[in-house]
Amino acid sequence: MAESVVQEEHLDVLTMTGQKTGITKPRSEVHRVGDYHRTVNAWIFAESTQELLLQRRADFKDSWPGMWDISSAGHISAGDSSLISA
């Protein structure tokens, strides 16, 4: 039986002004060296009740485990757009 190998997500590396450099790196490397990269955030707000949907981050997350967070957020994979990622 073959082992399942999960490939690490690759992110576009950006300049300080948000322009793509043409370089992609694994997520862990981008975070380790502090490269600029894109993320997307989706806020779910019910105008009728004035309620904002929040979520509690999983305890195993590598950043801010178990903390309250916005409705949905994440990295934008290399080559993807903000709209598609949202």
The 8 nearest C-alpha neighbors of each residue, nearest first, counted from 0:
[[1, 2, 3, 4, 5, 6, 7, 8],
 [2, 0, 3, 4, 5, 6, 7, 8],
 [3, 1, 4, 0, 5, 6, 7, 8],
 [2, 4, 5, 1, 0, 6, 7, 8],
 [5, 3, 6, 2, 1, 7, 8, 0],
 [6, 4, 7, 3, 8, 2, 9, 25],
 [7, 5, 4, 8, 9, 25, 3, 26],
 [6, 8, 25, 5, 9, 26, 27, 4],
 [7, 9, 26, 25, 6, 76, 10, 77],
 [10, 8, 25, 24, 26, 77, 76, 23],
 [11, 9, 77, 76, 23, 24, 26, 25],
 [10, 12, 23, 77, 22, 36, 13, 19],
 [11, 13, 36, 22, 23, 35, 20, 19],
 [14, 12, 19, 35, 18, 17, 20, 36],
 [13, 15, 17, 18, 16, 20, 19, 35],
 [14, 16, 17, 13, 35, 18, 34, 36],
 [17, 15, 14, 18, 13, 35, 19, 36],
 [18, 16, 14, 13, 15, 19, 35, 36],
 [17, 19, 14, 13, 16, 20, 15, 12],
 [20, 18, 13, 21, 12, 14, 17, 11],
 [19, 21, 22, 13, 12, 14, 18, 11],
 [20, 22, 19, 23, 11, 12, 13, 18],
 [23, 21, 20, 12, 11, 24, 19, 13],
 [24, 22, 11, 10, 12, 9, 77, 21],
 [23, 25, 9, 10, 29, 26, 28, 22],
 [24, 26, 9, 28, 27, 8, 7, 10],
 [27, 25, 29, 28, 9, 8, 10, 30],
 [26, 28, 30, 25, 29, 31, 7, 24],
 [27, 29, 31, 25, 30, 26, 32, 24],
 [30, 28, 34, 26, 27, 31, 32, 33],
 [29, 31, 33, 27, 28, 32, 26, 34],
 [32, 30, 28, 29, 33, 27, 34, 26],
 [33, 31, 30, 29, 34, 28, 27, 35],
 [34, 32, 30, 31, 29, 35, 28, 36],
 [35, 33, 29, 32, 12, 36, 30, 13],
 [34, 36, 13, 12, 14, 33, 15, 37],
 [37, 35, 12, 13, 11, 34, 10, 38],
 [38, 36, 75, 74, 39, 35, 11, 13],
 [39, 37, 74, 75, 73, 40, 36, 72],
 [38, 40, 72, 73, 85, 81, 74, 75],
 [41, 39, 72, 71, 42, 73, 38, 85],
 [42, 40, 71, 70, 72, 85, 43, 39],
 [41, 43, 70, 69, 44, 40, 71, 52],
 [44, 42, 52, 70, 51, 41, 45, 53],
 [43, 45, 51, 50, 46, 42, 52, 49],
 [46, 44, 50, 49, 47, 48, 51, 43],
 [45, 47, 49, 48, 44, 50, 51, 43],
 [46, 48, 45, 49, 50, 44, 51, 43],
 [47, 49, 50, 46, 45, 44, 51, 52],
 [50, 48, 46, 45, 47, 51, 44, 52],
 [51, 49, 45, 48, 44, 52, 46, 47],
 [52, 50, 44, 43, 53, 45, 49, 42],
 [51, 53, 70, 43, 44, 50, 54, 69],
 [54, 52, 70, 69, 68, 51, 67, 55],
 [53, 55, 68, 67, 70, 69, 56, 52],
 [54, 56, 67, 66, 65, 68, 57, 53],
 [57, 55, 65, 66, 64, 67, 54, 58],
 [56, 58, 65, 59, 60, 64, 55, 66],
 [57, 59, 64, 65, 60, 56, 66, 63],
 [58, 60, 57, 64, 61, 65, 56, 62],
 [61, 59, 64, 62, 57, 58, 63, 56],
 [62, 60, 59, 64, 63, 58, 57, 56],
 [61, 63, 60, 64, 59, 56, 65, 66],
 [62, 64, 66, 65, 61, 60, 56, 58],
 [65, 63, 58, 60, 66, 56, 62, 57],
 [64, 66, 58, 56, 57, 55, 63, 67],
 [65, 67, 56, 64, 55, 63, 68, 57],
 [68, 66, 55, 54, 56, 53, 65, 69],
 [69, 67, 54, 53, 55, 66, 70, 56],
 [68, 70, 53, 71, 42, 54, 72, 52],
 [71, 69, 53, 42, 52, 54, 43, 41],
 [72, 70, 41, 69, 40, 42, 73, 54],
 [73, 71, 40, 39, 41, 70, 69, 38],
 [74, 72, 38, 39, 75, 40, 71, 84],
 [73, 75, 38, 76, 37, 39, 72, 10],
 [74, 76, 38, 37, 84, 79, 77, 39],
 [75, 77, 10, 79, 9, 74, 78, 8],
 [76, 78, 10, 11, 9, 79, 23, 75],
 [77, 79, 76, 80, 11, 10, 75, 23],
 [80, 78, 76, 77, 75, 84, 83, 81],
 [81, 79, 83, 82, 84, 78, 75, 76],
 [80, 82, 84, 83, 85, 39, 75, 79],
 [83, 81, 85, 84, 80, 39, 79, 75],
 [82, 84, 80, 85, 81, 79, 75, 39],
 [85, 83, 81, 82, 75, 80, 79, 39],
 [84, 82, 83, 39, 81, 41, 40, 72]]
